[in-house]
Amino acid sequence: MSSLLPDKGAPEGRGDSPFGIRGQFSFVSFVSFVVKMNPTPTASGHTMQDDFDSDADERPSRSQLKRDAEALQELGRELVGLPQARLDRIELPEKLRDAIALARRITAHGGKRRQLQYIGKLMRRIDAEPIRARLEAMQQADHRAAQRFHHLEALRDKLIHEGDAALGAALEDYPHADRQHLRQLIRQARQEREQDKPPAGARSLFRYLRELDEQPT
């Protein structure tokens, strides 16, 4: 250990010694010096320098920490913008839920911005992944529902325009459908379109198709 003490005869601040002026040194400087002076591999086969460098590489950078914080704040912004019924379906800590409720009531731009920053700070203290996963699952369900809605709209329009010619394909998709009832709805919607009447029949046809789509086959 005596080899690590400063050489009284050496000029101050020179050489490989971690000691600075008047023998003061930082912990990081001391560790770096010890690592440099002990290149012997450890039990894992790595040198102390390798382990020291690995720990430094695994620490997130300042820019990464900033990106993570911004992502959590954006997630908080999405929660604030959710309809209340949807927000109630997500499990949240009481303090975070109260902060979101307050953010909804704030109308001043500066005040809302500060409240969103506070929400982001709260979210950094918890595991936000379950919240993010729940929100993504709801968004995916919305996307699938929108796709089904557009599919049913397109099927309704095709049945109205093509009549019985398109009926066979619809019955293949929905074999549990009442064929006669479906034909009556199509006929009513076609007559209304030809007579330029309000599309009550088209709406009834769409509702029936939606019922068929929601029923298990």
N, C-alpha and C positions, 0 to 999 in steps of 0.2 A: 504493500500500500504506500510505502515511502516513495516509490517511483512516481506516484500520482501527485505528490506535493510539489509546489512550485519551486523551481531552482532559484535560490537567492541570488545566484550570480548571473542568471540569464536576464536579458533586457525584458522589461515589462511589455506584455502584449505581443510577444513574438513566439515562434515555435509552434509545436503541436499541442501545447498545454491548453486545457479549456479555461484556465484561470486568466482573468483579465487584470485590469489595473487594481493594485492592492489586494490581489488574490481572490477577487470576487468572480463568480461564474454562475451561469443560469443552469437550471436542471437539464434543459434540452442540450445545452452545450456539453455538460458532463456526460450525459447518456451517449451522445454522439461520439465523444472522445473514448469512452469505455468500449463502445461497439467497434470503433476503428482499431483499438489496441487488442481486441480479442476476436480474431477471425476464426477461431476454432469452431467446427460444426457442432450443433447441439444434438440431442438424441434424435430429433426429427430429420437430421441430415442437413439442416440449414444453419448458416452462420447467424450470429446475433445481428449482423448488418442486414441480412436477408429478412429476418423477422421484423426488424425496425422499419425497413423500407416497405414491407408488406402492410404493416399497420398504418403507415402514413398513406399508402395508396387506397386502402379501404375506407378511409374517412371521407365522407361526402364533401365536395368542394363548396365554397361559398355560393357560387352560381347555382349549383344543384339545390342547395338548401333554399335559395330564393325561389327557384322554379317550383319546388315542392310547396312552399308557403303560398305562392300565387295560385297553384292548383287547388289547394284547400279553400282558399278564399273564393275562388270561382265556384267550387262545389257548394259553399255556403250561399252564394248568390242564387244558385239554382234552387236551393231549398226555400229561400225567401220568396222566390217567384212561383212556387208550386201552389195550386189550389189547396185550400185547407183540408178538404176531404182526402187528398192524396198525401199531404204532409202527415196526417194522422195515421197513415198506414206504414210510416217509417218509424222505427224505434230510435228515439233520441234521448240523450241525457236531459234532465229537466232544465238545467241551466242553459243549455244550448237551445232548447225549444223556446224558453222565455226570451232569449236574445233574438231569435228569429221573429217571434211575435212582435217585439218592440221595433225591429227593423221594418216590418210591414206598416207600422203606424207612422213612422217618420217620413215626412214629405220633403224636408229641406235637403238639398243635394249634399252639402258638407256633412250634415249630421248622419245621413244614411251611409255615406262613404266611411265615416268613422265607425259606425255600427257594424258594417260589413267587415272591416278590419278586425274588430273585436270578435266577430263570429269566426273569422279565420284563425285568430289566436286560440279560441276555445277548441277548435277542431284539431289544432296541433297537439293538444293535450290528450286526445283520445285516439282510439283506433278508428279511423274514418273509412276503412275498407268495407265493412258491412253496410254502411250508409251508401257508399258509392255503388256497391253491388246491387242493393235494393233499388236505387234510382235507375240504374241501367236496365234492370229487369222490367221495371215499369215502362221505360221508354221502348224497349223491345216489344213488349206486349202492345203498346200503342201502335207501333209500326206494323205489326202483324194484323191488328184490327183494321188499320187503314187500308192495308192490301186487300183484306177480305171485303171491305166495304166497296172498294173500286171494282173488285171482281163481280160482286153482286149487281152493282150498277150496270156494268157492261153486259152481264147476262140478261138482266131485265130489258135493256134496250134492244138486244139481239132478238129476244122473244117477241117484243112488240113489232119490230121491223120485219122479221121473217116468219112469224106465226108458227104453224105446225111444223114447218121445215126445221126449226131449231128446237122443237119440243123433245125430240128423241135424245139429243145430246144432253139436254137438261135432266132428263129422267135417268140417264146413265150416271150422272153426277149425284143425283138424289133419287135413288130407287124407291125410297120410302114415301115419295110425294104422292098426293092424290091427283091422279092424271086428269080427271074430269074437272076438279076444282081449279087446277092450274090452267087448263084450257079456257075455262070461263073467265078467269082473271085476264088472260092474254087477250081474249076477244073483247072484253070491256075496255081495256087500255087502248086497243087498236081503234075501236069505234070512237072513243073520245079524241084520239089524235086526229082522225079523219074529219071529225065534226068540229075540230078546234075548240074543244071543251076543256075545262080544268082537269088536270091529270089525276083525278081521284083513283081511277083504276090502276094507273101506273104506280101510285103510292101503295095501294093494296097489294099489288103484285110484288113489289120490293119487300114489303113486310113479310109476305108469305115465304119468299125466297130466303130471307134472313132467318125465319123460324126453321126452315129446312136445314139451313147451314149450321144452326146451333144444336140441332138434334143429333144424337149419336146414330150412326148408320148400323 
